[in-house]
Amino acid sequence: MTGGGPVLIAGGGIGGLALAIALARHGIASRVLERRREPAEAGAGIQLGPNAVGALSRLGVAARLMPAAGQPECLRVRDGGSGRLLTELPLGGWISGRHGAPYWVAHRADLHASLLATAASLALVEIVIGFDLASFRIEGATVQAHASDGGVREGPVLVGADGIWSTVRRQLWPNAALGYSGKTAARAVIGCDAAPAPFSDMATGVWLASGGHVVHYPVRGGTEVALVAILEEGWPGEGWGLPVDRGGLLARLRPFSSQLTGFLALAEEWRRWPLYDPAPLERWSQGRVTLLGDAAHPVLPFLAQGGALAIEDAETLAAALRAWPSEPATAIDRYERARRPRAARMQLASRRNGRIYHLPKPAALVRDLALRVLPGSRVMALYDWIYGWKRDPLD
């Protein structure tokens, strides 16, 4: 950037660190303002399609993550009640050959550690921990970030990469309500030494039922299995990683196959995340301040693209700030114009996938028949628009 100090990034999660790295690759300094003093990514897996892995490769992060990533050969979709296989969708070499990058699954802590180590190795990145952002103020060509303890940092741009409860978004758009989706995601991890087939296979599994579904996939280089159980239920309270009544959760899962529930019962600790589906913001930005990732466009997890969208945002915003170094407001406007259509399409498609996953009978029988009849490669080709992303053009 031309003068004004480093770009300020509120939030040192996946999107914030990816942005800091992307900016450094363009020769732009940044300062990451992170509230937490320790990472809080325990017990959660993440799926990274070729669009995300390709971006991580360009950022120089993929090589660090690769030893801890799983590379599933396929995605198996099953009827949740009977366990019957409905379809097998190709991943592995098929998707890598089609889109130029592999499909990975990983523990969020491993992805975060890889991003953090890469960012910390770059001279143009400064990471400030314990900075609890309370508000910001635009003063001419400078944005001031004010911490709850009175600390202040200044820069030419402020990017809110501070997640779904973003402080930056609340100040920009105080009347924007989050809106609970009526669904939660309960997450856990089980060691592979306790996992029989098909849970120990190098594959992603999805078990579908009315009002819920379960996903599992290998993480930590294939030594652990990440579990996600998404169920329709009442509001559990605000926060990530909420404690779960294990017995109550297993009771809710009884309609699923005993093969699956017997495996899920091996997990000793579960944590619950409420899922949100708010109306899109009219804008993500005001002048020198903008949003990224979940702060800008929370997306339901039914396409496993929330983290990928944040990484894509980071690449595009960094490229825009590099293209218009002396006009940050212009750069931010071009970034938003480039990213909004894709984010909106992803939100709609994820919501639709969720309805399909949780269909009751008899509609579920029609879905299952279609999955059994259609070739897996043809189903996966429907998602070329997701996995084939490389970069956003900037007008």
Long-range contacts (C-beta under 8 A, 24 or more apart in sequence): 1-28, 1-29, 1-156, 1-157, 1-321, 1-325, 1-326, 1-328, 2-325, 2-326, 3-141, 3-156, 4-141, 4-142, 4-154, 4-155, 4-156, 5-29, 5-31, 5-142, 5-154, 5-155, 5-156, 6-30, 6-31, 6-124, 6-126, 6-155, 7-31, 7-155, 7-156, 7-157, 7-158, 7-159, 7-321, 8-33, 8-143, 8-145, 8-153, 8-154, 8-155, 8-157, 8-158, 8-159, 9-33, 9-158, 9-159, 9-161, 10-133, 10-145, 10-158, 10-159, 10-160, 10-161, 10-162, 10-166, 10-167, 10-168, 11-35, 11-160, 11-161, 11-162, 11-163, 11-166, 11-295, 12-36, 12-116, 12-127, 12-129, 13-112, 13-161, 13-162, 13-163, 13-293, 13-310, 14-108, 14-111, 14-112, 14-115, 14-293, 14-307, 14-310, 14-311, 15-161, 15-292, 15-293, 15-294, 15-295, 15-310, 15-311, 15-313, 15-314, 16-159, 16-161, 16-162, 16-292, 16-293, 17-112, 17-115, 17-116, 17-118, 17-119, 18-55, 18-56, 18-59, 18-61, 18-115, 18-310, 18-311, 18-314, 18-315, 19-159, 19-161, 19-292, 19-313, 19-314, 19-317, 19-318, 20-119, 20-122, 20-125, 20-127, 21-59, 21-60, 21-61, 21-115, 21-118, 21-119, 21-122, 21-125, 21-314, 22-59, 22-314, 22-315, 22-317, 22-318, 22-319, 23-124, 23-125, 23-318, 23-321, 24-119, 24-122, 24-123, 24-124, 24-125, 25-58, 25-59, 25-60, 25-318, 26-318, 26-319, 26-321, 26-322, 27-124, 27-322, 28-124, 28-318, 28-321, 28-322, 28-325, 29-124, 29-125, 29-126, 30-124, 30-125, 30-126, 31-126, 31-127, 31-128, 31-153, 31-155, 32-119, 32-125, 32-126, 32-127, 32-128, 33-128, 33-131, 33-133, 33-145, 33-147, 33-153, 34-127, 34-128, 34-129, 34-130, 34-131, 35-130, 35-131, 35-132, 35-133, 35-162, 36-129, 37-129, 37-130, 39-109, 39-112, 39-113, 39-116, 40-240, 40-241, 41-107, 41-108, 41-109, 41-111, 41-112, 42-109, 42-241, 42-271, 43-187, 43-188, 43-189, 43-241, 43-269, 43-270, 43-271, 44-107, 44-108, 44-109, 44-187, 44-226, 44-241, 44-271, 44-273, 45-105, 45-106, 45-107, 45-108, 45-187, 45-189, 45-217, 45-219, 45-226, 45-227, 45-228, 46-105, 46-106, 46-107, 46-108, 46-111, 46-304, 46-307, 47-103, 47-104, 47-105, 47-204, 47-217, 47-304, 48-103, 48-104, 48-105, 48-106, 48-111, 48-307, 48-308, 49-95, 49-103, 49-304, 49-305, 49-308, 49-386, 49-387, 50-95, 50-96, 50-98, 50-99, 50-100, 50-101, 50-102, 50-103, 50-387, 50-388, 51-99, 51-101, 51-308, 51-312, 51-386, 51-387, 51-388, 51-389, 51-390, 52-104, 52-307, 52-308, 52-311, 52-312, 53-101, 53-102, 53-103, 53-104, 54-99, 54-100, 54-101, 54-389, 54-390, 55-308, 55-311, 55-312, 55-314, 55-315, 56-311, 57-101, 58-315, 59-118, 59-311, 59-315, 60-118, 61-114, 61-115, 61-118, 64-114, 64-117, 64-118, 65-104, 65-106, 65-110, 65-111, 65-114, 67-221, 68-106, 68-107, 68-110, 68-114, 68-219, 68-220, 68-221, 69-104, 69-105, 69-106, 69-110, 69-219, 69-221, 70-104, 70-105, 70-106, 70-202, 70-217, 70-218, 70-219, 70-220, 70-221, 70-222, 71-102, 71-103, 71-104, 71-105, 71-202, 72-103, 72-105, 72-202, 72-203, 72-204, 72-217, 72-218, 73-202, 73-203, 74-203, 74-204, 74-376, 75-203, 75-204, 75-205, 75-206, 76-198, 76-203, 76-204, 76-205, 76-206, 77-206, 77-208, 77-371, 78-205, 78-206, 78-207, 78-208, 78-257, 79-207, 79-208, 79-209, 79-368, 80-207, 80-208, 80-209, 80-212, 80-213, 80-214, 80-255, 80-256, 80-257, 80-260, 81-209, 81-255, 81-256, 81-257, 82-257, 83-207, 83-257, 83-259, 83-260, 86-208, 86-368, 86-371, 86-372, 87-371, 87-372, 87-374, 87-376, 87-379, 88-376, 89-376, 89-377, 89-379, 89-380, 90-376, 90-377, 90-380, 91-203, 91-204, 94-377, 94-380, 95-380, 95-387, 98-384, 98-387, 98-388, 99-384, 99-387, 99-388, 100-390, 103-387, 105-204, 105-217, 105-218, 105-219, 105-226, 106-219, 107-189, 107-219, 107-220, 107-224, 107-226, 108-307, 110-219, 110-220, 111-307, 128-153, 133-162, 133-167, 133-168, 134-167, 135-167, 135-171, 136-168, 136-171, 136-289, 138-287, 138-288, 138-289, 141-288, 143-288, 143-289, 156-288, 156-328, 157-288, 157-289, 157-290, 157-321, 157-328, 157-332, 158-288, 158-289, 158-290, 159-289, 159-290, 159-291, 159-292, 159-317, 160-289, 160-290, 160-291, 160-292, 160-295, 160-296, 161-291, 161-292, 161-293, 161-295, 161-310, 161-314, 162-295, 163-293, 163-294, 163-295, 164-276, 164-294, 164-295, 164-298, 165-238, 166-291, 166-294, 166-295, 168-289, 168-291, 168-295, 169-281, 169-291, 169-295, 169-296, 172-285, 172-286, 172-289, 172-291, 173-281, 173-282, 173-283, 176-278, 176-279, 176-281, 177-278, 177-279, 178-276, 178-278, 178-298, 179-276, 179-277, 179-278, 179-279, 180-235, 180-274, 180-275, 180-276, 180-277, 181-274, 181-275, 181-276, 181-277, 181-300, 182-232, 182-233, 182-234, 183-230, 183-231, 183-232, 183-233, 183-274, 183-275, 183-300, 183-354, 184-230, 184-231, 184-233, 184-236, 184-272, 184-273, 184-274, 184-275, 185-228, 185-229, 185-230, 185-272, 185-273, 185-275, 185-301, 186-228, 186-229, 186-230, 186-231, 186-244, 186-249, 186-270, 186-271, 186-272, 186-273, 187-226, 187-227, 187-228, 187-229, 187-270, 187-271, 187-272, 187-273, 188-226, 188-227, 188-264, 188-267, 188-268, 188-269, 188-270, 188-271, 189-219, 189-224, 189-225, 189-226, 189-227, 189-267, 190-224, 190-225, 190-227, 190-263, 190-266, 190-267, 191-223, 191-224, 191-225, 192-218, 192-222, 192-223, 192-224, 192-225, 194-266, 195-225, 195-263, 195-266, 196-263, 199-225, 199-263, 200-225, 206-357, 207-256, 207-257, 207-260, 208-357, 208-358, 208-359, 208-364, 208-367, 208-368, 209-255, 209-256, 209-358, 210-255, 210-358, 210-359, 210-360, 210-361, 210-364, 211-358, 211-360, 212-252, 212-253, 212-358, 213-357, 213-358, 214-253, 214-256, 214-260, 214-264, 227-264, 227-267, 228-301, 229-253, 229-264, 229-270, 230-275, 230-301, 230-357, 232-358, 235-274, 236-272, 236-274, 237-274, 238-274, 239-274, 240-271, 240-273, 241-271, 241-272, 241-273, 242-271, 242-272, 242-273, 242-274, 243-271, 243-272, 244-270, 244-271, 244-272, 246-270, 275-300, 275-301, 277-347, 277-351, 280-343, 280-344, 280-347, 283-336, 284-336, 284-340, 285-332, 285-333, 285-335, 285-336, 287-329, 287-332, 288-328, 288-329, 288-332, 289-332, 290-317, 290-332, 290-335, 290-336, 292-317, 296-343, 297-343, 297-344, 297-346, 297-347, 298-347, 299-343, 299-346, 299-347, 299-350, 300-347, 300-350, 300-351, 300-353, 300-354, 301-350, 302-350, 302-351, 302-353, 302-354, 302-357, 303-346, 303-349, 303-350, 303-353, 303-383, 303-386, 305-346, 305-350, 305-386, 309-342, 309-343, 309-346, 312-339, 312-342, 312-389, 312-392, 313-339, 313-343, 315-391, 315-392, 316-391, 316-392, 316-394, 319-391, 319-392, 319-394, 320-394, 323-394, 334-394, 334-395, 335-394, 337-395, 338-392, 338-393, 338-394, 338-395, 339-392, 342-389, 342-392, 345-385, 346-386, 349-386
